[in-house]
Amino acid sequence: MIFFEFGSSGSVWYKKDCLAEEGIGIVTMTLSDFELHPLSADTALTTYRIFNEVKLQHSLRSSIWKFRDGSWQMFFHQGTPTERERGIE
């Protein structure tokens, strides 16, 4: 299984894109409302909010992690833009 992401920009990123020399960039962000949702003994879903301090953009984030070869690895990530920060229902 190879990592991929649906970015809040609408772009699709793959592991090779993230590891490329130019990478996907570094941005100052604030993380809030982090929650961990176990799906099985070796798989978890994380959900949280991000505020991009450069673009002044809020987004909801989710990631799927698997415990593999002795460590947790992210296999999927999605960022969904929101107009402002609201509670997760």
Sequence and secondary structure as in RCSB ss.txt:
>XXXX:A:sequence
MIFFEFGSSGSVWYKKDCLAEEGIGIVTMTLSDFELHPLSADTALTTYRIFNEVKLQHSLRSSIWKFRDGSWQMF
FHQGTPTERERGIE
>XXXX:A:secstr
   EEE TTS EEEHHHHHSTT S    EEEEEEEEEEEETTEEEEEEEEEETTTTEEEEEEEEEEEETTEEEEE
EEEEEEESS     
